[in-house]
Amino acid sequence: MRIGVPKEIKVHEYRVGLVPSSVHELIHGGHQVFVQKNAGVGAGITDEAYRLAGAQVVDTPGEVFAIADMVVKVKEPQPAERKMLRPGQILFTYLHLAPDPAKHATFKRAARSASPMKR
């Protein structure tokens, strides 16, 4: 599986979806990991640390979303990121949908289309 880690863009969010030790484990398990340039800076993690763990560092969030079968984030995707999600793409994140009806509708619709059960 191709796993992508974009830089978090929500205001005052400095965490990152995967740390180098997690990247190492995923690589060891046969996956490919793509990390956006400077994704870990806010958490004190360099691009070089990700490279040493086996990740490929890419320049833009667009590259991450285009390459990844699964996107790993800390925060819910922001409007610009939601536009880059593709049908069938896995999103691994913590969602806080209650305060934003637009987010709720987006992910409710996505969940329905991804579900094998009829609703």
FIVEX-722353 format. One record per residue: x, y, z of N, C-alpha, C, O in turn. Coordinates in steps of 0.1 Angstrom, whole numbers, plus 5000, padded with zeros to 4 digits. Example, Ala and Ser with C-alpha at 12.3 -4.5 7.8 and 13.67 -1.06 7.14 Angstrom:
% FIVEX-722353
513249435078512349555078513249675078514249675085;512849785071513749895071512950005079513450115080;
END
This chain:
% FIVEX-722353
500849885000500050005000500950125000502050135006;500450234993501150364993500550455003499350485002;501250495013500750565025501350705024502550725023;500450805025500850945024500651025037499651005044;501551115040501551195052501651345047502851385045;500551415046500751555043501051645055500851595067;501551755053501851855064500451905069499651935061;500251905082499051965087498952105084499852185087;497752155080497552295076496652365085496452495084;495952295094495052365104495852455113496952425117;495352575115496052675124496352615137495552555144;497652635141498152595154498252445156498152385167;498252365145498452225145499852195141500252215130;500652135150502052115148502451965148503551925145;501451885151501751735151501751685136501551755127;502151555135502251495122501651355123501751295134;501151305112500351185112501251055115500750965121;502451055111503350945114504750995118505251095112;505350935127506750965131507650865124507150765119;508950895124509850805116509850665121509950575112;509650635134509650495138508450425132508450305129;507250495131506150435124506350415109505950305104;507050505103507350495089508250365087508050285078;509250355096510150235095509350105096509550015088;508450095105507549975106506749945094506649835089;506150055088505350035076506249995064505849905056;507450055063508350015052508749865054508749795044;509049835066509449695069508249595066508549485062;507049645067505849565064505549555049504549495045;506449625041506249615026505449725020505149725008;505149835028504449945023505450055018506650055021;504950145010505650265006505050385014503850395015;505950475019505450595026505950715019507150725016;505050815017505350945011505051055021503851065025;506051135024505851235034506051375028507051385020;505151465030505251595024506451665031506651655043;507251745023508351815028507951905040506951975039;508751905050508551975062507251935070506852015079;506751825068505551775075505751765090504851785098;507051725094507351705108507951815115508251805127;508251925108508952035114508352085127509052105137;507052105127506452155139506552065151506452105163;506851935148507051835159508451805161508851715169;509351885155510751865157511351755149512451695152;510751705138511151595130511551645116510851715109;512751615112513351665099512951565088512651455090;513051625076512851545064513851435063513551315059;515051455068516151355067515751245076516151125073;515151265088514751155097513751065090513750945091;512851125082511851045074512650965063512250845061;513551025057514250955046515050835052515050735046;515750865063516450755070515550635074515950525075;514250665077513350565081512750495068512150385069;513050545056512650485044511550555036511150505025;511150665041510050745034510650815022511850845022;509750845012510150935002509551065005508351075008;510251175004509751305008509351374994510151384985;508151424994507651494982507351634985507151674997;507251714975507151864978505751914982505752004990;504751864976503451924978502351834984502451714983;501351884990500251804994499551734983499051624984;499451804971498851744959499551614955498851514951;500851604957501551484954501251374963501051264960;501151414976500851314987499451254984499251134983;498451334982497051284979496951214966496151114966;497751254956497651184943498251044944497750954937;499351034951500050904952499450804962499350684959;498950854973498550764984497250684982496250744977;497350564986496150474987495450515001494250505002;496350555010495850585024496550715028497750725027;495750815032496350945037496250935053495150915058;497350965060497350965074497551115079498551175076;496551165086496551295092496251295107495651195112;496551405113496151425127494751485128493851435134;494551595121493351665121492451635109492951585099;491151665110490351645098490851725086491351835088;490651675074491051745062490351885062489151895064;491151985058490652115056490052125042490252035034;489252235039488652245026489452215014489052145005;490652265014491552245002491952095002492152044991;492152035013492551895013491351805009491551705003;490151845014488951755010488751744995488351644990;489151854988489051854974490051754967489751714956;491051714974492051624969491751484972492351394966;490851454981490451314984489851254972489051314965;490151124970489551044958488650934963488850884974;487650904955486850784958487750664960488650634952;487450584971488250464973489550484981490150394986;489850614983491050644991490750635006489650675010;491650575013491450565028491950685035493050735032;491150735044491550855052491650805066490650755072;492850815072493150775086493350905094494450965092;492350945102492551075109491551075120490650985121;491651175129490751195140489751305135490151415131;488451275134487451365129486751425141486251365150;486551555140485651635149484651705140484851825136;483551635137482651685127481551775132480951855125;481251775145480151845151480051995148479052045144;481252065149481052205147480952255133480752375131;481152175123481052215109480152125101480552025097;478952175098477952095090478552055076478151945072;479352135070479852105057480751985057480651895049;481551975068482451855069481551735072481851625066;480551745080479751635084479051575071479051455069;478551665063477851625051478851555041478551455035;480051615040481051555031481351415035481351325026;481651385048482051255052480951155053481151035052;479751205056478551125056478351065042478050945040;478451155032478251115018479351015014479050915007;480651045018481750955015481550815021481850715015;481050815034480850685041479850605034479950485033;478750675030477650605023478150545010477850425006;478950615002479450564989480450454991480650374982;481150455002482250355004481650225010482250125010;480450235016479850125023479350015013478650055003;479649895015479049785006477549765009476949695001;477049815020475649795024474849895018475250015017;473649865014472649955008472050035020471849975031;471750165018471150245028469850305023469150375031;
END
